[in-house]
């Protein structure tokens, strides 16, 4: 969904390195950088990666497909379930958004001192050659320890779901009340991290109304569903015209 807004596609090592050449020189893959270990072992490297992404997401304008979905949401009761951490759906005007992997726009204390999750402030300065952040790095307002994004990373046992959890619970209660009349539009969610794909298939199991928009993996196992091998914005424009 975010790629059509100009955001980098992290799927596959080559795509990630095209977006961030310094990491190719270091031989670091996305999965290695999206790891909470670096915040303890090399915080300047960790905040170089996440700080750059935070700055990028803040200045990104959601593409026209978001507005199409928002107009649909004015006609039909709608929830957004997303594994994206970029906050684009909120910028586009959605108010019922369940962020299963958290949000880069919010921080938590690395030490776990009990401080509640708080909004991210100023982005640290980042050296574009090394992609390392320059001090001062974001810190906990209560204890002064290093802060980290409130994002579920790979192998992450310290993520605090206190902010995202209630919205996910409300979404699942809503789904249980609408299973047979539900239509699910799944956009760009592949099998590498299948969180969204599993959710979409479970939510649409009773109704069979699943539209899967995916350039690489559009196949739908349920014969009642529809797979479309195109990008997000162009497909949403065509569907909107048909509607």
C-alpha positions as CSV (number, residue, x, y, z in Angstrom):
1,X,0.0,0.0,0.0
2,X,2.8,2.4,0.9
3,X,4.9,1.8,-2.2
4,X,2.5,3.8,-4.4
5,X,3.1,6.8,-2.1
6,X,6.8,6.6,-2.9
7,X,7.9,4.5,0.1
8,X,10.6,1.9,-0.3
9,X,9.7,-1.8,-0.8
10,X,11.6,-3.8,1.9
11,X,10.6,-7.2,0.5
12,X,13.7,-9.0,-0.5
13,X,17.3,-8.1,0.3
14,X,17.9,-6.5,-3.1
15,X,14.9,-4.2,-2.7
16,X,16.0,-3.1,0.7
17,X,19.6,-2.4,-0.4
18,X,18.3,-0.4,-3.4
19,X,16.5,1.8,-0.9
20,X,19.4,2.0,1.6
21,X,22.8,1.5,-0.2
22,X,24.9,2.1,3.0
23,X,23.5,-1.2,4.5
24,X,24.5,-3.1,1.4
25,X,28.1,-2.0,2.0
26,X,27.7,-3.2,5.6
27,X,26.1,-6.4,4.4
28,X,23.1,-5.9,6.7
29,X,19.6,-7.1,5.7
30,X,16.3,-5.6,6.7
31,X,15.6,-8.5,9.2
32,X,18.9,-7.8,10.9
33,X,18.3,-4.1,11.3
34,X,14.6,-4.5,12.3
35,X,15.9,-6.3,15.5
36,X,15.7,-4.8,19.0
37,X,19.2,-6.2,19.9
38,X,20.8,-3.2,18.1
39,X,19.2,-0.7,20.4
40,X,21.2,-2.3,23.3
41,X,24.4,-3.1,21.3
42,X,24.6,-0.3,18.8
43,X,21.9,2.4,19.4
44,X,23.4,4.8,16.9
45,X,23.0,2.2,14.2
46,X,19.5,1.3,15.3
47,X,18.3,4.9,15.5
48,X,19.9,5.7,12.2
49,X,17.6,3.2,10.5
50,X,14.4,4.0,12.4
51,X,15.1,7.7,12.6
52,X,15.4,7.9,8.8
53,X,12.2,5.9,8.4
54,X,10.3,8.1,10.9
55,X,11.4,11.3,9.0
56,X,10.4,9.7,5.7
57,X,7.0,8.7,6.9
58,X,6.3,12.1,8.4
59,X,6.8,13.8,5.0
60,X,5.0,11.2,2.9
61,X,1.6,12.1,1.3
62,X,-0.8,9.1,1.1
63,X,-1.6,8.3,-2.6
64,X,-5.1,8.6,-4.1
65,X,-6.0,5.0,-3.1
66,X,-6.2,6.0,0.5
67,X,-8.9,8.6,-0.3
68,X,-10.8,6.0,-2.3
69,X,-10.9,3.6,0.6
70,X,-11.9,6.5,3.0
71,X,-14.8,7.3,0.8
72,X,-15.9,3.7,0.8
73,X,-15.6,3.8,4.6
74,X,-18.1,6.6,4.6
75,X,-20.6,4.3,2.9
76,X,-20.0,1.1,4.8
77,X,-18.9,0.4,8.4
78,X,-15.1,-0.2,8.1
79,X,-12.0,-1.1,10.0
80,X,-8.4,-1.0,8.9
81,X,-6.1,-3.9,10.0
82,X,-2.5,-3.1,9.0
83,X,1.0,-4.4,9.6
84,X,2.4,-1.1,8.3
85,X,3.9,1.1,11.1
86,X,4.0,4.3,9.0
87,X,0.7,5.9,10.2
88,X,-0.5,6.6,6.6
89,X,-4.1,5.5,7.3
90,X,-4.4,8.0,10.1
91,X,-2.9,10.7,7.9
92,X,-5.5,9.8,5.3
93,X,-8.4,10.3,7.8
94,X,-9.2,6.9,9.1
95,X,-10.1,6.7,12.8
96,X,-10.6,2.9,13.3
97,X,-7.2,1.5,12.6
98,X,-5.7,-1.6,14.3
99,X,-1.9,-1.6,14.0
100,X,-0.9,-5.1,14.7
101,X,2.9,-4.3,14.6
102,X,2.6,-1.0,16.4
103,X,3.6,2.5,15.2
104,X,6.9,4.2,14.5
105,X,5.3,7.4,15.6
106,X,5.2,6.3,19.2
107,X,8.1,5.3,21.6
108,X,8.6,3.1,24.6
109,X,11.3,2.9,27.2
110,X,14.1,0.4,26.4
111,X,14.6,-0.2,30.1
112,X,10.9,-0.9,30.7
113,X,10.7,1.5,33.7
114,X,6.9,1.7,33.6
115,X,6.6,4.9,31.5
116,X,3.6,4.8,29.3
117,X,4.0,4.8,25.5
118,X,4.5,8.4,24.3
119,X,4.4,10.2,20.9
120,X,7.8,10.4,19.1
121,X,9.3,13.9,19.1
122,X,12.2,15.3,17.2
123,X,14.0,12.9,14.8
124,X,17.7,12.5,15.6
125,X,20.2,13.8,13.1
126,X,21.5,11.0,10.8
127,X,24.7,10.8,8.9
128,X,23.6,9.9,5.3
129,X,26.9,8.1,4.5
130,X,27.0,5.8,7.5
131,X,23.2,5.9,8.3
132,X,24.2,6.3,12.0
133,X,22.3,8.7,14.3
134,X,24.1,11.5,16.1
135,X,23.6,12.2,19.8
136,X,21.3,13.0,21.5
137,X,19.2,10.0,20.8
138,X,15.6,9.8,21.9
139,X,15.3,9.1,25.7
140,X,12.6,8.0,28.1
141,X,11.0,11.1,29.8
142,X,10.8,9.3,33.1
143,X,14.1,7.6,33.7
144,X,16.3,9.0,30.9
145,X,17.1,5.5,29.4
146,X,17.3,5.0,25.6
147,X,13.9,5.0,23.9
148,X,12.9,2.7,21.0
149,X,10.0,2.8,18.6
150,X,6.8,1.1,19.8
151,X,7.1,-1.5,17.0
152,X,7.0,-5.3,17.1
153,X,10.4,-6.2,15.6
154,X,11.9,-9.6,14.6
155,X,12.6,-11.7,17.7
156,X,11.1,-9.0,19.9
157,X,10.1,-10.0,23.4
158,X,10.1,-6.5,24.8
159,X,7.5,-4.8,22.6
160,X,4.8,-3.1,24.7
161,X,1.3,-3.8,23.1
162,X,-0.5,-1.5,25.5
163,X,-1.3,1.1,22.8
164,X,-2.2,-1.3,20.0
165,X,-3.9,-4.0,21.9
166,X,-7.3,-2.3,22.7
167,X,-7.8,-1.4,19.0
168,X,-7.1,-5.0,18.0
169,X,-9.5,-6.3,20.6
170,X,-12.3,-3.9,19.3
171,X,-11.6,-4.9,15.7
172,X,-12.0,-8.7,16.5
173,X,-15.2,-8.0,18.5
174,X,-16.6,-6.1,15.5
175,X,-15.6,-8.9,13.1
176,X,-17.4,-11.5,15.2
177,X,-20.5,-9.5,14.8
178,X,-20.3,-9.1,11.0
179,X,-18.7,-12.3,9.8
180,X,-21.4,-13.3,7.3
181,X,-21.7,-9.8,5.7
182,X,-18.1,-8.9,5.8
183,X,-16.1,-8.0,2.6
184,X,-12.3,-7.9,3.0
185,X,-10.0,-5.9,0.7
186,X,-6.4,-7.1,1.3
187,X,-3.7,-4.9,-0.2
188,X,-0.1,-5.9,-0.7
189,X,0.2,-8.4,2.1
190,X,2.4,-11.3,1.1
191,X,3.5,-14.6,2.6
192,X,7.0,-13.5,3.9
193,X,5.3,-11.9,7.0
194,X,1.8,-13.5,6.7
195,X,0.2,-11.6,9.6
196,X,-2.3,-9.6,7.4
197,X,-2.9,-12.5,5.0
198,X,-3.9,-14.8,7.9
199,X,-6.2,-12.2,9.3
200,X,-7.9,-11.5,6.0
201,X,-8.5,-15.2,5.3
202,X,-10.0,-15.8,8.8
203,X,-12.1,-12.7,8.6
204,X,-13.6,-13.6,5.2
205,X,-14.0,-17.3,5.8
206,X,-17.7,-17.1,6.5
207,X,-18.6,-14.7,3.7
208,X,-16.0,-15.8,1.1
209,X,-15.8,-12.1,0.1
210,X,-12.0,-11.6,-0.1
211,X,-10.4,-9.3,-2.7
212,X,-6.6,-9.8,-2.7
213,X,-4.6,-7.1,-4.5
214,X,-1.0,-8.2,-4.8
215,X,1.5,-7.7,-7.6
216,X,3.5,-10.9,-6.7
217,X,1.1,-13.2,-4.8
218,X,-2.5,-12.6,-5.8
219,X,-3.7,-16.2,-5.6
220,X,-6.7,-16.9,-3.4
221,X,-7.4,-20.4,-2.1
222,X,-11.1,-19.9,-1.5
223,X,-12.8,-20.1,-4.9
224,X,-15.3,-17.5,-3.8
225,X,-12.5,-14.9,-3.5
226,X,-10.8,-12.7,-6.2
227,X,-7.1,-12.2,-6.7
228,X,-5.8,-9.2,-8.7
229,X,-2.2,-9.0,-9.8
230,X,-1.8,-5.2,-9.8
231,X,-0.6,-2.4,-7.6
232,X,-2.7,-0.8,-5.0
233,X,-3.5,2.7,-6.4
234,X,-4.3,1.6,-10.0
235,X,-6.5,-1.3,-8.8
236,X,-8.4,0.9,-6.3
237,X,-9.1,3.5,-9.0
238,X,-10.5,0.8,-11.3
239,X,-12.7,-0.8,-8.5
240,X,-13.9,2.7,-7.5
241,X,-15.0,3.3,-11.1
242,X,-16.9,0.0,-11.2
243,X,-18.6,0.8,-7.9
